[in-house]
Amino acid sequence: MSCARVTTLMPVKDYHPVYLQQSVASILQQTGDWRLSVIVEPHDHDHFAALLREPLADPRAQLVVNEGRKLAGAINTGMRAARTEFVAELLADDVWAPDAVRVLSDYIEEHRDIDFFHSSRQFIDPDGRPISSVYSSRPAAVEEFRYRSPVKHLMCWRVSTALAFGGLDETLNSVGTDDYDFPWTMAENGARFLPVKECLYYLRDHRDCFRLTTHLPLSVHKRESHRILKKHGVGWRDRRRYVARAQQTFMRQCLYKNVLDRWIKKWSGYDVQQGWRETYR
């Protein structure tokens, strides 16, 4: 066990070079004692080893090959490779606040009975400028997951608690597997949650490269949401209500209705920058 308290898990597959560079830099510039695991697909190992040669020269950073399936498998692989008690996720187009590691480490030290911390967050544009107010974190109740996820990035959790039930569900296809199904499963398994009042995570709203939120077709989002809700015992009618609400809010960001619609739009030169964007408060 190192003296660091948290390892940052950064799964990388499809990426934008500038955003990836900024994401990695946000960890290298942390004020606390950090560790970083960049998790990549086996066939991408040499590519990212060369691309991230300088940051990976730091002994606190490592390149890890995904031993599992999709996003869930990458996170599970990162957890198993971590040498710290806690891990936290950073997607490769987002950034952490400069003091995120220090703040998380202080919370871990002060609240030793807590298994899952989740911070306040803010949305930024492609150039890193804020486009929303700060969305404050709040207490999470397991019953609330049936209607929405009360847990958002930055998410930091105890490795042993997660691995005790197998970690993230690798049968799911990347929609909601990390920020919906996983914390819900943690709560069902008795994990203790605590909101972190500080804003530690900046989510980038962009269309410059593949994003699960925007580039996976609406049909995939709907299907996977049904699967997660059914897994947790939510009935058919309530599942339909959830998806109907989602189609009026965050699912409106989907650029394509289905696989055929995606093919037609790509063939016709559809400008993804014209897709619907979330209205932030």
BELBEL-V645526 format. One record per residue. N is the residue number from 0. RES is the residue in one small letter. D_LAST is the distance of its C-alpha to the last C-alpha in Angstrom with 1 decimal. Layout:
n: {N | N}
res: {RES | RES}
d_last: {D_LAST | D_LAST}
This chain:
n: {0 | 1 | 2 | 3 | 4 | 5 | 6 | 7 | 8 | 9 | 10 | 11 | 12 | 13 | 14 | 15 | 16 | 17 | 18 | 19 | 20 | 21 | 22 | 23 | 24 | 25 | 26 | 27 | 28 | 29 | 30 | 31 | 32 | 33 | 34 | 35 | 36 | 37 | 38 | 39 | 40 | 41 | 42 | 43 | 44 | 45 | 46 | 47 | 48 | 49 | 50 | 51 | 52 | 53 | 54 | 55 | 56 | 57 | 58 | 59 | 60 | 61 | 62 | 63 | 64 | 65 | 66 | 67 | 68 | 69 | 70 | 71 | 72 | 73 | 74 | 75 | 76 | 77 | 78 | 79 | 80 | 81 | 82 | 83 | 84 | 85 | 86 | 87 | 88 | 89 | 90 | 91 | 92 | 93 | 94 | 95 | 96 | 97 | 98 | 99 | 100 | 101 | 102 | 103 | 104 | 105 | 106 | 107 | 108 | 109 | 110 | 111 | 112 | 113 | 114 | 115 | 116 | 117 | 118 | 119 | 120 | 121 | 122 | 123 | 124 | 125 | 126 | 127 | 128 | 129 | 130 | 131 | 132 | 133 | 134 | 135 | 136 | 137 | 138 | 139 | 140 | 141 | 142 | 143 | 144 | 145 | 146 | 147 | 148 | 149 | 150 | 151 | 152 | 153 | 154 | 155 | 156 | 157 | 158 | 159 | 160 | 161 | 162 | 163 | 164 | 165 | 166 | 167 | 168 | 169 | 170 | 171 | 172 | 173 | 174 | 175 | 176 | 177 | 178 | 179 | 180 | 181 | 182 | 183 | 184 | 185 | 186 | 187 | 188 | 189 | 190 | 191 | 192 | 193 | 194 | 195 | 196 | 197 | 198 | 199 | 200 | 201 | 202 | 203 | 204 | 205 | 206 | 207 | 208 | 209 | 210 | 211 | 212 | 213 | 214 | 215 | 216 | 217 | 218 | 219 | 220 | 221 | 222 | 223 | 224 | 225 | 226 | 227 | 228 | 229 | 230 | 231 | 232 | 233 | 234 | 235 | 236 | 237 | 238 | 239 | 240 | 241 | 242 | 243 | 244 | 245 | 246 | 247 | 248 | 249 | 250 | 251 | 252 | 253 | 254 | 255 | 256 | 257 | 258 | 259 | 260 | 261 | 262 | 263 | 264 | 265 | 266 | 267 | 268 | 269 | 270 | 271 | 272 | 273 | 274 | 275 | 276 | 277 | 278 | 279 | 280}
res: {m | s | c | a | r | v | t | t | l | m | p | v | k | d | y | h | p | v | y | l | q | q | s | v | a | s | i | l | q | q | t | g | d | w | r | l | s | v | i | v | e | p | h | d | h | d | h | f | a | a | l | l | r | e | p | l | a | d | p | r | a | q | l | v | v | n | e | g | r | k | l | a | g | a | i | n | t | g | m | r | a | a | r | t | e | f | v | a | e | l | l | a | d | d | v | w | a | p | d | a | v | r | v | l | s | d | y | i | e | e | h | r | d | i | d | f | f | h | s | s | r | q | f | i | d | p | d | g | r | p | i | s | s | v | y | s | s | r | p | a | a | v | e | e | f | r | y | r | s | p | v | k | h | l | m | c | w | r | v | s | t | a | l | a | f | g | g | l | d | e | t | l | n | s | v | g | t | d | d | y | d | f | p | w | t | m | a | e | n | g | a | r | f | l | p | v | k | e | c | l | y | y | l | r | d | h | r | d | c | f | r | l | t | t | h | l | p | l | s | v | h | k | r | e | s | h | r | i | l | k | k | h | g | v | g | w | r | d | r | r | r | y | v | a | r | a | q | q | t | f | m | r | q | c | l | y | k | n | v | l | d | r | w | i | k | k | w | s | g | y | d | v | q | q | g | w | r | e | t | y | r}
d_last: {41.5 | 40.2 | 39.0 | 35.5 | 33.4 | 30.8 | 31.3 | 28.4 | 28.8 | 27.8 | 28.8 | 29.4 | 30.6 | 28.9 | 27.4 | 26.6 | 29.0 | 26.7 | 23.9 | 26.5 | 28.1 | 24.9 | 24.3 | 27.9 | 27.8 | 25.0 | 27.5 | 30.5 | 29.0 | 28.2 | 29.6 | 30.8 | 33.6 | 32.0 | 33.3 | 32.0 | 33.1 | 32.3 | 33.2 | 34.5 | 36.5 | 40.3 | 40.9 | 38.2 | 39.7 | 41.8 | 39.1 | 36.6 | 39.4 | 40.2 | 36.6 | 35.6 | 39.1 | 38.2 | 35.5 | 37.7 | 40.6 | 38.9 | 40.5 | 37.2 | 35.9 | 37.3 | 37.2 | 37.5 | 38.5 | 36.7 | 39.4 | 37.4 | 35.5 | 32.3 | 29.1 | 30.3 | 33.7 | 32.4 | 30.5 | 33.7 | 35.9 | 33.9 | 34.1 | 37.8 | 38.3 | 36.4 | 38.5 | 36.0 | 35.2 | 31.5 | 29.6 | 25.9 | 24.4 | 23.1 | 22.5 | 24.2 | 21.4 | 19.1 | 20.0 | 20.5 | 20.2 | 23.7 | 24.5 | 23.2 | 26.8 | 28.0 | 25.3 | 25.9 | 29.7 | 29.5 | 27.7 | 30.3 | 33.1 | 31.9 | 31.1 | 33.9 | 33.6 | 30.1 | 30.0 | 26.3 | 23.6 | 19.9 | 17.6 | 14.0 | 12.3 | 10.2 | 10.0 | 12.4 | 14.1 | 17.9 | 19.0 | 17.1 | 14.7 | 11.2 | 8.6 | 5.6 | 6.0 | 8.7 | 8.6 | 11.8 | 14.8 | 16.7 | 20.2 | 21.2 | 23.8 | 25.8 | 25.6 | 21.8 | 22.3 | 23.9 | 20.6 | 18.0 | 18.2 | 17.3 | 18.2 | 16.2 | 17.2 | 18.9 | 21.6 | 25.0 | 27.9 | 31.6 | 33.7 | 36.6 | 34.6 | 33.0 | 36.3 | 38.2 | 36.9 | 36.8 | 33.3 | 31.0 | 32.3 | 33.7 | 34.5 | 30.9 | 29.8 | 26.9 | 24.1 | 22.6 | 25.8 | 24.3 | 20.9 | 21.8 | 25.6 | 26.6 | 24.8 | 25.7 | 29.3 | 29.2 | 28.2 | 31.0 | 33.4 | 32.9 | 30.6 | 29.1 | 25.4 | 23.8 | 20.2 | 20.0 | 17.9 | 17.9 | 15.4 | 18.0 | 16.5 | 14.8 | 14.2 | 15.2 | 14.0 | 17.3 | 20.2 | 23.0 | 24.7 | 24.8 | 21.8 | 22.2 | 18.8 | 19.8 | 23.5 | 24.9 | 25.7 | 24.0 | 27.3 | 27.3 | 23.9 | 25.1 | 28.5 | 27.3 | 24.9 | 27.9 | 30.0 | 27.8 | 27.5 | 31.2 | 32.1 | 30.6 | 32.4 | 29.9 | 31.8 | 31.8 | 30.1 | 27.3 | 26.9 | 26.7 | 24.1 | 21.9 | 22.3 | 21.8 | 18.4 | 17.6 | 18.9 | 16.3 | 13.3 | 13.8 | 17.4 | 16.6 | 16.3 | 20.0 | 22.1 | 25.2 | 26.4 | 29.3 | 31.8 | 33.7 | 30.7 | 29.8 | 33.5 | 33.6 | 30.5 | 31.7 | 35.1 | 34.0 | 31.9 | 28.4 | 25.8 | 23.2 | 20.8 | 20.5 | 19.1 | 15.9 | 12.7 | 9.6 | 6.8 | 3.8 | 0.0}
